[in-house]
Amino acid sequence: MHTLIISGGNIEFDLALSLLEKNYDHIIAVDGGLGFCREHKIVPTRIVGDFDTLSPEVLKWYQEHTKIEIRKFNPVKDATDTQIAVELALELGSRKITILGGTGTRLDHVLGNIQTLYAALDKGADAQILDRHNRIRLIKERWVIKKSEQYGTYFSLIPYTADVYGVTLKGAKYPLTDYHFTVLGTGSLGVSNEIAESQVEISIKSGILILIESKD
């Protein structure tokens, strides 16, 4: 089951259009992302948020003209709207989650959304944040990036947990063998690597890495 989450960050219309050519089991509109849906005639299957960044007229239209389930939350809460959407996607049984509008000018929200990816990883689901230039996910144990499927030219590995032990990269321009990443000074070593062969194999003995595939 694949769920698309349309959140309230920066959304490029052409990227959204290309994503919407795929079939999703659920489309969850999150707060300001609902305004994007309304403007571009995208029909979500669920709507969540505290709606503090959404025009009241947009929410009212959906309340009056559709039967789409709307979950409204108090702005004073312990979870971001995107986290609530990810938890809902997992509740619905999603094994794959794509988050659109999860990046933007608010770096606190971007970092919070990356943290939110752990909820999916912990449940064995593959969750990714996607924008025009980046694909972001959390990985553990083993991951493969095929050159034919990579998102852009570069990939970076940044420690998510305080320590990530036994990181081995095969097929990369800058390979590693049994490397110990730590947030205390080695995080930048994994930035801006490239695929040198048909694929890169990433193996991790323990810990979690942030994998970012990037385009210039």
Buried (B, 14 or more C-beta within 10 A) or exposed (E): EBBBBBBBBBBEEEBBEEBBEEEBBBBBBBBBBBBBBBEEEBEBBBBBBBBEBBEEEBBEEBEEEEEBEBEEBEEEEEBBBBBBBBBBBBEBEBBBBBBBBBBBEEEEBBEBBBBBBBBBBEBEBBBBBBBEBBBBBBBBEEBEBEEEEBBBEBBBBBBBBEEBBBBBBBBBBEEBEEBBBBEEEBBEBBEEBEBBEEBBBBBBEEBBBBBBBBEE
